[in-house]
Amino acid sequence: MIPTIIENLEKVRKSNPLIHHITNYVTVNDCANITLQIGGLPVMADAIEEVAEMQQIANALVLNIGTLNSELVKSMIAAGQKANSLGHPVILDPVGAGATSMRTKKVNEILANVEVDIITGNLAEIGILVGLEATVRGVEAGEVSGDIMTGAQNFAEKHQTTIAVTG
């Protein structure tokens, strides 16, 4: 039997997992508070010198490229590879993928080096990731040309991941 959302939430509240976030500066406070609200323990660490060590004591990793720079991507990859080696789940939010060539390139670099368990993004961000033409304007959903469902399913199978297309 598949556990319900409530059963999973109760499991989180009982285990109090440490969730390592490498997230954007705009959402760091919200991410910490949401993690606390559902029973997890947040830690925000993005310095390359400590991310692997922090992941050693964490239970999961959340990557969000909202305030992207090349050094942050190095930290994300190092933390992601450590999480992979420890069997910790990795969640990726490719904020603004497709808005600039750098964002698209860096998301693909992360995906080439880290096994990501869940990718959550808006319609256009996911469209870009799966190879469709899309219009991306910041964090707004934008527009996609093509079959997003088939594209997302094929991408998810290829990368052994789960994709959540959000608003």
DSSP file with accessible surface (Angstrom, degrees, kcal/mol):
  #  RESIDUE AA STRUCTURE BP1 BP2  ACC     N-H-->O    O-->H-N    N-H-->O    O-->H-N    TCO  KAPPA ALPHA  PHI   PSI    X-CA   Y-CA   Z-CA
    1    1 A M              0   0  206      0, 0.0     0, 0.0     0, 0.0     0, 0.0   0.000 360.0 360.0 360.0 136.1    0.0    0.0    0.0
    2    2 A I        -     0   0  150      1,-0.1     2,-0.0     0, 0.0     0, 0.0  -0.643 360.0-115.0 -79.4 129.2    1.3    3.5   -0.9
    3    3 A P        -     0   0   63      0, 0.0     2,-0.1     0, 0.0    -1,-0.1  -0.327  28.9-121.1 -63.7 147.5    1.5    5.8    2.1
    4    4 A T     >  -     0   0   70      1,-0.1     4,-2.5     4,-0.0     5,-0.2  -0.330  26.3-104.2 -80.2 168.5   -0.8    8.8    2.2
    5    5 A I  H  > S+     0   0  147      1,-0.2     4,-2.7     2,-0.2     5,-0.2   0.920 123.6  51.2 -59.0 -42.2    0.5   12.4    2.4
    6    6 A I  H  > S+     0   0  112      2,-0.2     4,-2.6     1,-0.2    -1,-0.2   0.917 108.8  50.5 -64.3 -41.7   -0.6   12.5    6.0
    7    7 A E  H  > S+     0   0   81      1,-0.2     4,-2.0     2,-0.2    -1,-0.2   0.918 112.1  47.5 -62.8 -40.9    1.3    9.3    6.8
    8    8 A N  H  X S+     0   0   76     -4,-2.5     4,-2.2     2,-0.2    -2,-0.2   0.901 110.9  51.4 -66.6 -40.6    4.4   10.6    5.1
    9    9 A L  H  X S+     0   0   50     -4,-2.7     4,-2.6     2,-0.2    -2,-0.2   0.916 108.8  50.9 -62.4 -41.4    4.1   13.9    7.0
   10   10 A E  H  X S+     0   0   99     -4,-2.6     4,-2.0     1,-0.2    -1,-0.2   0.901 108.4  53.0 -62.3 -38.7    3.8   12.0   10.3
   11   11 A K  H  X S+     0   0  150     -4,-2.0     4,-2.0     2,-0.2    -2,-0.2   0.917 109.6  48.3 -62.4 -42.9    6.9   10.1    9.4
   12   12 A V  H  X S+     0   0   40     -4,-2.2     4,-2.3     1,-0.2    -2,-0.2   0.937 110.4  51.3 -62.6 -46.1    8.8   13.3    8.8
   13   13 A R  H  < S+     0   0  119     -4,-2.6    -1,-0.2     1,-0.2    -2,-0.2   0.852 112.1  46.9 -63.3 -32.6    7.6   14.8   12.1
   14   14 A K  H  < S+     0   0  174     -4,-2.0    -1,-0.2    -5,-0.2    -2,-0.2   0.856 118.7  39.1 -75.9 -34.3    8.8   11.7   14.0
   15   15 A S  H  < S-     0   0   75     -4,-2.0    -2,-0.2    -5,-0.2    -1,-0.2   0.689  86.4-152.6 -92.4 -18.0   12.2   11.5   12.3
   16   16 A N     <  -     0   0   78     -4,-2.3    24,-0.2    -5,-0.2    -3,-0.1   0.926  20.9-154.1  45.0  61.0   13.0   15.3   12.2
   17   17 A P        -     0   0   20      0, 0.0    24,-3.2     0, 0.0     2,-0.6  -0.300  13.3-121.6 -67.4 145.6   15.3   14.9    9.2
   18   18 A L  E     -a   41   0A  35     39,-0.2    41,-3.6    22,-0.2    42,-1.0  -0.795  28.5-158.9 -85.6 118.5   18.0   17.5    8.6
   19   19 A I  E     -ab  42  60A  27     22,-3.1    24,-2.1    -2,-0.6     2,-0.6  -0.908   4.3-149.8-107.6 115.9   17.4   19.1    5.2
   20   20 A H  E     -ab  43  61A   0     40,-2.5    42,-2.7    -2,-0.6     2,-0.5  -0.755  16.6-165.0 -86.7 120.2   20.4   20.8    3.6
   21   21 A H  E     -ab  44  62A   9     22,-3.0    24,-1.2    -2,-0.6     2,-0.6  -0.919  23.0-179.7-109.5 128.7   19.3   23.7    1.4
   22   22 A I  E     + b   0  63A   1     40,-3.0    42,-2.3    -2,-0.5     2,-0.2  -0.923  42.2 148.6-116.6  97.6   21.4   25.4   -1.2
   23   23 A T        -     0   0    8     -2,-0.6     2,-0.1    40,-0.2    42,-0.1  -0.702  49.5 -76.8-130.2 175.7   18.8   27.8   -2.3
   24   24 A N    >>  -     0   0   11     -2,-0.2     4,-0.9     1,-0.1     3,-0.9  -0.430  38.0-119.3 -82.0 153.3   18.3   31.3   -3.5
   25   25 A Y  T 34 S+     0   0  138      1,-0.2     4,-0.3     2,-0.2     3,-0.2   0.758 109.2  61.4 -62.2 -26.1   18.6   34.3   -1.3
   26   26 A V  T 34 S+     0   0  119      1,-0.2    -1,-0.2     2,-0.1     4,-0.2   0.864 115.0  30.1 -69.7 -35.4   15.0   35.4   -1.9
   27   27 A T  T <> S+     0   0   36     -3,-0.9     4,-3.1     1,-0.1     5,-0.3   0.409  85.1 104.8-107.8   2.3   13.5   32.2   -0.5
   28   28 A V  H  X S+     0   0   54     -4,-0.9     4,-2.3     1,-0.2     5,-0.2   0.895  85.6  45.1 -57.2 -43.6   16.0   31.1    2.2
   29   29 A N  H  > S+     0   0  104     -4,-0.3     4,-2.5     2,-0.2    -1,-0.2   0.924 114.5  48.5 -66.4 -42.9   13.8   32.3    5.1
   30   30 A D  H  > S+     0   0   95     -4,-0.2     4,-2.8     2,-0.2     5,-0.3   0.922 111.3  50.6 -62.1 -44.3   10.6   30.7    3.6
   31   31 A C  H  X S+     0   0   26     -4,-3.1     4,-2.4     1,-0.2    -2,-0.2   0.915 111.2  48.3 -61.0 -43.4   12.4   27.5    2.9
   32   32 A A  H  X S+     0   0   21     -4,-2.3     4,-2.4    -5,-0.3    -1,-0.2   0.943 114.3  45.6 -62.3 -46.2   13.7   27.3    6.5
   33   33 A N  H  X S+     0   0   81     -4,-2.5     4,-2.5     2,-0.2    -2,-0.2   0.889 112.8  49.3 -68.4 -38.5   10.3   28.1    8.0
   34   34 A I  H  X S+     0   0  107     -4,-2.8     4,-1.9     2,-0.2     6,-0.2   0.930 110.8  50.9 -65.1 -42.8    8.5   25.6    5.8
   35   35 A T  H  <>S+     0   0   12     -4,-2.4     5,-2.5    -5,-0.3     4,-0.4   0.936 112.8  45.9 -60.2 -45.0   11.0   22.9    6.6
   36   36 A L  H ><5S+     0   0   92     -4,-2.4     3,-1.3     1,-0.2    -1,-0.2   0.913 108.8  56.9 -62.4 -42.2   10.5   23.6   10.3
   37   37 A Q  H 3<5S+     0   0  145     -4,-2.5    -1,-0.2     1,-0.3    -2,-0.2   0.848 107.9  46.1 -61.0 -36.4    6.7   23.7    9.9
   38   38 A I  T 3<5S-     0   0   73     -4,-1.9    -1,-0.3    -5,-0.1    -2,-0.2   0.480 127.3 -95.4 -89.6   0.7    6.5   20.2    8.5
   39   39 A G  T < 5S+     0   0   13     -3,-1.3    -3,-0.2    -4,-0.4    -2,-0.1   0.455  84.4 120.9 105.8   1.6    8.9   18.7   11.1
   40   40 A G      < -     0   0    2     -5,-2.5    -1,-0.3    -6,-0.2   -22,-0.2  -0.391  60.1-123.8 -90.1 173.6   12.2   18.9    9.4
   41   41 A L  E     -a   18   0A  80    -24,-3.2   -22,-3.1    -2,-0.1     2,-0.2  -0.973  26.9-146.9-119.3 115.3   15.3   20.7   10.5
   42   42 A P  E     -a   19   0A  34      0, 0.0     2,-0.4     0, 0.0   -22,-0.2  -0.552  16.9-179.2 -85.4 147.4   16.7   23.2    7.9
   43   43 A V  E     -a   20   0A  31    -24,-2.1   -22,-3.0    -2,-0.2     2,-0.7  -0.973  12.5-156.8-139.6 132.0   20.4   24.0    7.4
   44   44 A M  E     +a   21   0A  65     -2,-0.4     2,-0.4   -24,-0.2   -22,-0.2  -0.937  29.0 151.3-110.2 109.2   21.5   26.5    4.8
   45   45 A A        +     0   0    4    -24,-1.2    -2,-0.1    -2,-0.7     9,-0.0  -0.966   9.0 154.9-142.1 121.3   25.1   25.9    3.7
   46   46 A D        +     0   0   64     -2,-0.4     2,-0.3   -24,-0.1    29,-0.1   0.406  33.5 118.5-128.5   1.6   26.5   26.8    0.3
   47   47 A A    >>  -     0   0   35      1,-0.2     3,-2.3    28,-0.1     4,-1.6  -0.547  63.1-135.7 -72.6 130.0   30.2   27.4    0.8
   48   48 A I  T 34 S+     0   0   72     -2,-0.3     4,-0.5     1,-0.3    -1,-0.2   0.822 102.1  65.3 -54.3 -30.5   32.2   24.9   -1.3
   49   49 A E  T 34 S+     0   0  158      1,-0.2    -1,-0.3     2,-0.1     4,-0.1   0.667 116.9  22.1 -69.2 -16.8   34.4   24.3    1.8
   50   50 A E  T <> S+     0   0   81     -3,-2.3     4,-2.9     2,-0.1     5,-0.2   0.533  91.8  94.0-128.1  -7.2   31.6   22.8    3.8
   51   51 A V  H  X S+     0   0    0     -4,-1.6     4,-2.4     1,-0.2     5,-0.2   0.889  90.5  46.4 -64.1 -39.4   28.8   21.4    1.6
   52   52 A A  H  > S+     0   0   37     -4,-0.5     4,-1.5     2,-0.2    -1,-0.2   0.928 115.2  47.3 -67.3 -41.5   30.1   17.8    1.4
   53   53 A E  H  > S+     0   0  146      2,-0.2     4,-0.8     1,-0.2    -2,-0.2   0.903 112.4  49.8 -65.3 -40.1   30.7   17.7    5.1
   54   54 A M  H >X S+     0   0   31     -4,-2.9     3,-1.0     1,-0.2     4,-0.9   0.913 108.6  52.6 -64.5 -40.6   27.2   19.3    5.8
   55   55 A Q  H 3< S+     0   0    0     -4,-2.4     3,-0.3    -5,-0.2    -1,-0.2   0.830  97.3  68.1 -65.8 -27.0   25.6   16.7    3.5
   56   56 A Q  H 3< S+     0   0  101     -4,-1.5    -1,-0.2     1,-0.2    -2,-0.2   0.856 110.3  33.8 -58.4 -34.7   27.4   14.0    5.5
   57   57 A I  H << S+     0   0  112     -3,-1.0    -1,-0.2    -4,-0.8   -39,-0.2   0.523 106.4  88.2-100.6  -7.1   25.1   14.8    8.5
   58   58 A A     <  -     0   0    2     -4,-0.9   -39,-0.2    -3,-0.3     3,-0.1  -0.326  64.5-146.7 -84.8 172.7   22.0   15.8    6.5
   59   59 A N  S    S+     0   0   82    -41,-3.6     2,-0.3     1,-0.3   -40,-0.2   0.526  77.6   7.4-113.3 -15.6   19.2   13.5    5.3
   60   60 A A  E     -b   19   0A  10    -42,-1.0   -40,-2.5    28,-0.2     2,-0.4  -0.970  63.5-133.7-159.6 166.3   18.3   15.2    2.1
   61   61 A L  E     -bc  20  90A   0     28,-2.3    30,-2.6    -2,-0.3     2,-0.5  -0.997   9.0-164.8-134.1 132.9   19.4   18.0   -0.2
   62   62 A V  E     -bc  21  91A  32    -42,-2.7   -40,-3.0    -2,-0.4     2,-0.5  -0.977   8.1-167.6-117.2 125.6   17.4   20.8   -1.9
   63   63 A L  E     +bc  22  92A   0     28,-3.2    30,-2.8    -2,-0.5     2,-0.4  -0.959   8.7 175.1-115.2 129.6   19.0   22.8   -4.8
   64   64 A N  E     - c   0  93A  12    -42,-2.3     3,-0.4    -2,-0.5    -2,-0.0  -0.984  16.6-163.6-136.8 119.6   17.4   26.0   -6.1
   65   65 A I    >   +     0   0    0     28,-1.9     3,-0.7    -2,-0.4   -42,-0.1   0.180  51.0 121.6 -93.2  23.3   19.2   28.0   -8.8
   66   66 A G  T 3  S+     0   0   14      1,-0.3     2,-0.6    27,-0.2    -1,-0.2   0.844  83.3  32.3 -56.3 -42.8   17.2   31.2   -8.2
   67   67 A T  T 3  S-     0   0   36     -3,-0.4    -1,-0.3     2,-0.1     2,-0.1  -0.684  96.7-171.1-114.9  78.1   20.2   33.4   -7.5
   68   68 A L    <   +     0   0   27     -3,-0.7     2,-0.3    -2,-0.6    -3,-0.1  -0.387  20.5 154.3 -81.5 140.9   22.7   31.6   -9.7
   69   69 A N     >  -     0   0   59     -2,-0.1     4,-1.8     1,-0.1     3,-0.2  -0.957  51.2-108.0-153.3 162.4   26.4   32.0  -10.0
   70   70 A S  H  > S+     0   0   54     -2,-0.3     4,-1.8     1,-0.2     5,-0.1   0.855 116.8  52.6 -62.8 -37.2   29.2   29.6  -11.1
   71   71 A E  H  > S+     0   0  106      1,-0.2     4,-1.9     2,-0.2    -1,-0.2   0.888 106.8  53.6 -66.2 -37.7   30.6   29.1   -7.6
   72   72 A L  H  > S+     0   0    6      1,-0.2     4,-2.7     2,-0.2    -1,-0.2   0.906 105.7  53.6 -63.3 -39.1   27.2   28.2   -6.3
   73   73 A V  H  X S+     0   0    0     -4,-1.8     4,-2.7     1,-0.2     5,-0.2   0.908 105.7  53.3 -63.8 -39.6   26.9   25.5   -9.0
   74   74 A K  H  X S+     0   0  107     -4,-1.8     4,-2.4     1,-0.2    -1,-0.2   0.923 110.8  47.3 -59.4 -42.8   30.2   24.0   -7.9
   75   75 A S  H  X S+     0   0    4     -4,-1.9     4,-2.8     2,-0.2     5,-0.3   0.907 110.7  51.7 -64.6 -41.0   28.8   23.8   -4.4
   76   76 A M  H  X S+     0   0    0     -4,-2.7     4,-2.8     2,-0.2    -2,-0.2   0.920 111.5  46.6 -62.4 -43.1   25.6   22.3   -5.6
   77   77 A I  H  X S+     0   0   18     -4,-2.7     4,-2.9     2,-0.2     5,-0.2   0.936 113.2  48.6 -66.7 -43.7   27.5   19.6   -7.6
   78   78 A A  H  X S+     0   0   29     -4,-2.4     4,-1.9    -5,-0.2    -2,-0.2   0.938 116.1  43.2 -61.7 -45.9   29.8   18.8   -4.6
   79   79 A A  H  X S+     0   0    0     -4,-2.8     4,-2.9     1,-0.2    -1,-0.2   0.912 114.4  51.5 -65.6 -41.7   26.8   18.5   -2.2
   80   80 A G  H  X S+     0   0    0     -4,-2.8     4,-2.8    -5,-0.3    35,-0.2   0.903 108.9  49.3 -63.4 -41.6   24.8   16.6   -4.8
   81   81 A Q  H  X S+     0   0   91     -4,-2.9     4,-2.3     2,-0.2    -1,-0.2   0.899 112.1  48.7 -66.1 -37.5   27.5   14.1   -5.4
   82   82 A K  H  X S+     0   0   64     -4,-1.9     4,-1.5    -5,-0.2    -2,-0.2   0.934 111.5  49.9 -65.9 -43.7   28.0   13.6   -1.6
   83   83 A A  H  X>S+     0   0    0     -4,-2.9     5,-2.6     1,-0.2     4,-0.7   0.932 110.4  50.7 -59.7 -43.7   24.2   13.1   -1.3
   84   84 A N  H ><5S+     0   0   42     -4,-2.8     3,-1.1     1,-0.2    -1,-0.2   0.922 108.3  51.5 -59.0 -44.4   24.2   10.6   -4.1
   85   85 A S  H 3<5S+     0   0   85     -4,-2.3    -1,-0.2     1,-0.3    -2,-0.2   0.778 114.3  44.2 -66.2 -24.6   27.1    8.6   -2.5
   86   86 A L  H 3<5S-     0   0   62     -4,-1.5    -1,-0.3    -3,-0.4    -2,-0.2   0.442 113.7-114.8 -97.2  -3.6   25.1    8.5    0.8
   87   87 A G  T <<5 +     0   0   66     -3,-1.1    -3,-0.2    -4,-0.7    -4,-0.1   0.719  62.7 152.1  76.7  21.2   21.7    7.6   -0.8
   88   88 A H      < -     0   0   33     -5,-2.6    -1,-0.3    -6,-0.2   -28,-0.2  -0.654  49.9-108.4 -84.7 140.5   20.2   10.9    0.3
   89   89 A P        -     0   0   59      0, 0.0   -28,-2.3     0, 0.0     2,-0.4  -0.368  29.7-153.2 -66.8 145.3   17.3   12.3   -1.9
   90   90 A V  E     -c   61   0A   0    -30,-0.2    27,-1.9    25,-0.1    28,-1.7  -0.987   7.0-166.4-123.4 128.7   18.1   15.4   -4.0
   91   91 A I  E     -cd  62 118A  41    -30,-2.6   -28,-3.2    -2,-0.4     2,-0.4  -0.948   6.3-162.3-115.4 134.0   15.5   17.8   -5.1
   92   92 A L  E     -cd  63 119A   0     26,-2.9    28,-2.4    -2,-0.4   -28,-0.2  -0.969  13.1-170.6-122.3 130.4   16.2   20.4   -7.8
   93   93 A D  E     -c   64   0A  43    -30,-2.8   -28,-1.9    -2,-0.4     2,-1.9  -0.941  11.3-159.7-114.3 105.2   14.3   23.6   -8.6
   94   94 A P    >   -     0   0    0      0, 0.0     3,-2.5     0, 0.0   -30,-0.1  -0.339  17.5-165.5 -84.0  60.4   15.6   25.0  -11.9
   95   95 A V  T 3   -     0   0   16     -2,-1.9     3,-0.1     1,-0.3    44,-0.1  -0.180  69.7  -1.8 -53.8 123.7   14.3   28.5  -11.3
   96   96 A G  T >> S+     0   0    3     42,-0.3     3,-2.9     1,-0.2     4,-0.6   0.595  82.0 170.2  73.1  11.6   14.4   30.5  -14.6
   97   97 A A  B <4 S+f  100   0B   0     -3,-2.5    -1,-0.2     1,-0.3    31,-0.2  -0.342  72.9  24.4 -54.3 129.9   15.9   27.7  -16.7
   98   98 A G  T 34 S+     0   0   26      2,-0.7    38,-0.3    -3,-0.1    -1,-0.3   0.163  94.7  97.9  96.8 -17.8   15.7   29.0  -20.2
   99   99 A A  T <4 S+     0   0   44     -3,-2.9     2,-0.3     1,-0.2    -2,-0.1   0.880  99.7  10.1 -69.9 -36.0   15.6   32.7  -19.2
  100  100 A T  B  X S-f   97   0B  68     -4,-0.6     4,-1.9     1,-0.1    -2,-0.7  -0.961  75.7-119.2-137.0 157.8   19.3   32.9  -20.0
  101  101 A S  H  > S+     0   0  106     -2,-0.3     4,-2.8     1,-0.2     5,-0.2   0.860 113.8  58.8 -65.0 -32.6   21.8   30.6  -21.6
  102  102 A M  H  > S+     0   0   73      2,-0.2     4,-2.9     1,-0.2     5,-0.2   0.936 104.8  48.9 -61.5 -45.9   23.8   30.4  -18.4
  103  103 A R  H  > S+     0   0   49      2,-0.2     4,-2.3     1,-0.2     5,-0.2   0.934 113.6  45.9 -61.0 -44.6   20.8   29.1  -16.4
  104  104 A T  H  X S+     0   0   35     -4,-1.9     4,-2.1     1,-0.2    -1,-0.2   0.939 114.6  47.8 -64.3 -44.9   20.1   26.4  -19.0
  105  105 A K  H  X S+     0   0  139     -4,-2.8     4,-2.1     1,-0.2    -2,-0.2   0.917 113.1  47.8 -61.6 -44.9   23.7   25.4  -19.2
  106  106 A K  H  X S+     0   0   26     -4,-2.9     4,-2.4     2,-0.2    -1,-0.2   0.874 109.8  51.8 -70.0 -36.6   24.2   25.3  -15.4
  107  107 A V  H  X S+     0   0    0     -4,-2.3     4,-2.7    -5,-0.2    -1,-0.2   0.942 111.7  47.7 -63.5 -43.3   21.0   23.2  -14.8
  108  108 A N  H  X S+     0   0   75     -4,-2.1     4,-1.9    -5,-0.2    -2,-0.2   0.872 109.5  53.9 -65.4 -33.7   22.2   20.8  -17.4
  109  109 A E  H  X S+     0   0   61     -4,-2.1     4,-1.0     2,-0.2    -1,-0.2   0.920 109.5  47.7 -64.7 -43.2   25.7   20.7  -15.8
  110  110 A I  H >X S+     0   0    0     -4,-2.4     4,-2.0     1,-0.2     3,-1.0   0.955 112.6  48.8 -60.8 -48.3   24.0   19.9  -12.4
  111  111 A L  H 3< S+     0   0   18     -4,-2.7    -1,-0.2     1,-0.3    -2,-0.2   0.806 108.6  54.3 -64.9 -28.0   21.9   17.1  -14.1
  112  112 A A  H 3< S+     0   0   81     -4,-1.9    -1,-0.3    -5,-0.2    -2,-0.2   0.729 120.4  31.2 -75.4 -19.9   25.0   15.7  -15.8
  113  113 A N  H << S+     0   0   71     -3,-1.0     2,-0.4    -4,-1.0    -2,-0.2   0.531 116.5  52.2-116.2 -11.7   26.9   15.4  -12.5
  114  114 A V  S  < S-     0   0    5     -4,-2.0     2,-0.8    -5,-0.1    -1,-0.2  -0.994  72.2-130.4-132.4 134.7   24.2   14.7   -9.9
  115  115 A E        -     0   0  147     -2,-0.4     2,-0.5   -35,-0.2   -25,-0.1  -0.764  31.6-158.6 -81.8 113.2   21.4   12.1   -9.7
  116  116 A V        -     0   0    6     -2,-0.8   -25,-0.2    43,-0.2     3,-0.1  -0.841  15.5-166.5-100.9 129.3   18.3   14.2   -9.0
  117  117 A D  S    S+     0   0   70    -27,-1.9    45,-1.8    -2,-0.5     2,-0.4   0.841  75.7  20.4 -82.2 -37.2   15.3   12.4   -7.4
  118  118 A I  E     -de  91 162A  68    -28,-1.7   -26,-2.9    43,-0.2     2,-0.5  -0.999  59.1-168.2-137.9 133.3   12.8   15.2   -7.9
  119  119 A I  E     -de  92 163A   1     43,-2.9    45,-2.9    -2,-0.4     2,-0.5  -0.990  10.9-175.3-117.6 124.9   12.7   18.2  -10.3
  120  120 A T  E     + e   0 164A  36    -28,-2.4     2,-0.3    -2,-0.5    45,-0.2  -0.985  20.9 134.2-124.3 123.1   10.1   20.8   -9.6
  121  121 A G  E     - e   0 165A   1     43,-2.2    45,-2.8    -2,-0.5   -26,-0.1  -0.983  51.7 -86.5-157.6 167.5    9.6   23.7  -11.9
  122  122 A N  E  >  - e   0 166A   4     -2,-0.3     4,-2.6    43,-0.2     5,-0.3  -0.193  54.3 -90.1 -75.4 175.2    7.0   25.7  -13.7
  123  123 A L  H  > S+     0   0   54     43,-0.8     4,-2.4     1,-0.2    19,-0.1   0.893 125.3  42.7 -53.8 -48.5    5.7   24.8  -17.2
  124  124 A A  H  > S+     0   0    0     17,-1.5     4,-2.6     2,-0.2    -1,-0.2   0.903 112.3  52.8 -70.6 -40.6    8.3   26.8  -19.1
  125  125 A E  H  > S+     0   0    6      2,-0.2     4,-2.2     1,-0.2    -2,-0.2   0.942 114.1  42.7 -59.7 -46.7   11.3   25.7  -17.0
  126  126 A I  H  X S+     0   0    0     -4,-2.6     4,-2.3     2,-0.2     6,-0.2   0.915 111.0  56.9 -67.5 -39.7   10.4   22.0  -17.4
  127  127 A G  H  <>S+     0   0    0     -4,-2.4     5,-2.9    -5,-0.3     4,-0.4   0.930 108.3  46.9 -55.6 -46.3    9.7   22.6  -21.1
  128  128 A I  H ><5S+     0   0   37     -4,-2.6     3,-1.4   -31,-0.2    -1,-0.2   0.938 111.1  52.1 -61.1 -46.4   13.2   24.0  -21.5
  129  129 A L  H 3<5S+     0   0   12     -4,-2.2    -1,-0.2     1,-0.3    -2,-0.2   0.864 110.2  47.7 -59.6 -37.7   14.7   21.0  -19.6
  130  130 A V  T 3<5S-     0   0   28     -4,-2.3    -1,-0.3    -5,-0.1    -2,-0.2   0.418 123.6-101.5 -89.2   2.8   12.9   18.5  -21.7
  131  131 A G  T < 5S+     0   0   66     -3,-1.4    -3,-0.2    -4,-0.4     2,-0.2   0.633  75.9 132.1  93.7  15.8   13.9   20.1  -25.0
  132  132 A L      < -     0   0   40     -5,-2.9     2,-0.4    -6,-0.2    -1,-0.3  -0.554  64.2-100.7 -93.4 162.9   10.8   22.0  -26.0
  133  133 A E  E     +G  145   0C 157     12,-0.9    12,-3.1    -2,-0.2     2,-0.3  -0.697  53.8 166.3 -80.8 132.5   10.6   25.6  -27.1
  134  134 A A  E     -G  144   0C  26     -2,-0.4     2,-0.6    10,-0.2    10,-0.2  -0.993  38.1-129.7-147.7 153.5    9.4   27.7  -24.3
  135  135 A T  E     -G  143   0C  80      8,-2.6     8,-0.9    -2,-0.3     2,-0.5  -0.926  28.2-169.9-104.6 118.9    9.1   31.4  -23.3
  136  136 A V  E     +     0   0C  20     -2,-0.6     2,-0.4   -38,-0.3     5,-0.1  -0.948  13.4 176.1-114.2 129.3   10.6   32.0  -19.8
  137  137 A R  E >   -G  140   0C 191      3,-0.6     3,-1.7    -2,-0.5     2,-0.1  -0.815  62.1 -68.8-131.3  89.7   10.1   35.3  -18.0
  138  138 A G  T 3  S-     0   0   44     -2,-0.4   -42,-0.3     1,-0.2    -1,-0.2  -0.416 107.0 -23.7  66.3-131.7   11.6   35.1  -14.5
  139  139 A V  T 3  S+     0   0   95     -2,-0.1    -1,-0.2   -44,-0.1     2,-0.1   0.351 106.8 115.7 -97.4   5.6    9.7   32.7  -12.3
  140  140 A E  E <  S-G  137   0C 132     -3,-1.7    -3,-0.6     1,-0.1   -16,-0.1  -0.422  77.1-115.2 -73.6 154.3    6.4   33.1  -14.3
  141  141 A A  E     -     0   0C  30      1,-0.1   -17,-1.5    -2,-0.1   -16,-0.1   0.824  47.6-177.6 -64.0 -34.1    5.1   29.9  -16.0
  142  142 A G  E     -     0   0C  32     -5,-0.1     2,-0.3   -19,-0.1    -6,-0.2  -0.209  31.5 -62.7  68.4-162.9    5.5   31.2  -19.5
  143  143 A E  E     -G  135   0C 145     -8,-0.9    -8,-2.6   -20,-0.1     2,-0.4  -0.920  38.3-156.2-127.4 152.3    4.4   29.3  -22.6
  144  144 A V  E     -G  134   0C  30     -2,-0.3     2,-0.6   -10,-0.2   -10,-0.2  -0.986   7.7-149.5-130.1 136.7    5.5   26.0  -24.1
  145  145 A S  E     +G  133   0C  85    -12,-3.1   -12,-0.9    -2,-0.4     2,-0.2  -0.933  67.4  24.8-103.3 118.1    5.3   24.7  -27.7
  146  146 A G  S    S-     0   0   60     -2,-0.6     2,-1.1   -14,-0.1    -2,-0.1  -0.646 105.3 -40.9 124.2-178.7    4.9   20.9  -27.8
  147  147 A D     >  -     0   0   89     -2,-0.2     4,-2.4     1,-0.2     5,-0.2  -0.701  47.1-178.7 -90.4  95.2    3.7   18.1  -25.7
  148  148 A I  H  > S+     0   0   31     -2,-1.1     4,-2.9     1,-0.2     5,-0.3   0.868  79.6  55.4 -63.7 -37.2    4.9   18.8  -22.1
  149  149 A M  H  > S+     0   0  116      2,-0.2     4,-2.4     1,-0.2    -1,-0.2   0.956 112.7  39.9 -63.8 -49.6    3.5   15.6  -20.7
  150  150 A T  H  > S+     0   0   58      2,-0.2     4,-2.7     1,-0.2     5,-0.2   0.928 117.1  50.7 -65.6 -43.3    5.3   13.3  -23.1
  151  151 A G  H  X S+     0   0   14     -4,-2.4     4,-2.4     1,-0.2    -2,-0.2   0.925 112.7  45.6 -59.7 -45.8    8.5   15.4  -22.9
  152  152 A A  H  X S+     0   0   11     -4,-2.9     4,-2.8     2,-0.2    -1,-0.2   0.907 112.9  50.4 -66.4 -41.1    8.4   15.3  -19.1
  153  153 A Q  H  X S+     0   0  105     -4,-2.4     4,-2.3    -5,-0.3    -2,-0.2   0.934 112.6  46.2 -63.7 -43.7    7.7   11.5  -19.0
  154  154 A N  H  X S+     0   0   93     -4,-2.7     4,-2.5     2,-0.2    -2,-0.2   0.916 114.4  47.7 -64.9 -42.5   10.5   10.8  -21.4
  155  155 A F  H  X S+     0   0   21     -4,-2.4     4,-2.5    -5,-0.2    -2,-0.2   0.919 111.0  51.6 -63.4 -44.5   13.0   13.0  -19.5
  156  156 A A  H  X>S+     0   0   17     -4,-2.8     5,-2.1     1,-0.2     4,-0.7   0.910 111.8  46.5 -61.1 -42.6   12.0   11.5  -16.2
  157  157 A E  H ><5S+     0   0  132     -4,-2.3     3,-0.7     3,-0.2    -2,-0.2   0.935 112.8  49.5 -64.5 -45.6   12.5    8.0  -17.5
  158  158 A K  H 3<5S+     0   0  165     -4,-2.5    -2,-0.2     1,-0.2    -1,-0.2   0.898 121.3  34.3 -60.7 -41.2   15.9    8.9  -19.0
  159  159 A H  H 3<5S-     0   0   65     -4,-2.5    -1,-0.2    -5,-0.2   -43,-0.2   0.353 104.3-124.9 -98.4   4.6   17.1   10.6  -15.8
  160  160 A Q  T <<5 +     0   0  158     -3,-0.7     2,-0.3    -4,-0.7    -3,-0.2   0.944  69.6 122.4  49.3  55.6   15.4    8.2  -13.4
  161  161 A T      < -     0   0   15     -5,-2.1     2,-0.4    -6,-0.1   -43,-0.2  -0.825  64.0-116.2-136.3 172.1   13.7   11.1  -11.7
  162  162 A T  E     -e  118   0A  89    -45,-1.8   -43,-2.9    -2,-0.3     2,-0.5  -0.956  26.8-154.4-112.1 135.1   10.2   12.5  -10.8
  163  163 A I  E     -e  119   0A  31     -2,-0.4     2,-0.5   -45,-0.2   -43,-0.2  -0.950   7.3-167.0-115.3 130.4    9.1   15.7  -12.4
  164  164 A A  E     -e  120   0A  40    -45,-2.9   -43,-2.2    -2,-0.5     2,-0.7  -0.972   9.3-155.5-114.2 115.3    6.5   18.0  -10.9
  165  165 A V  E     -e  121   0A  65     -2,-0.5   -43,-0.2   -45,-0.2     2,-0.1  -0.842  22.4-173.2 -91.6 116.8    5.2   20.7  -13.2
  166  166 A T  E      e  122   0A  69    -45,-2.8   -43,-0.8    -2,-0.7   -46,-0.0  -0.441 360.0 360.0-105.7-178.0    4.0   23.6  -11.1
  167  167 A G              0   0   83    -45,-0.2    -1,-0.2    -2,-0.1   -44,-0.2   0.322 360.0 360.0 -65.8 360.0    2.1   26.8  -11.7
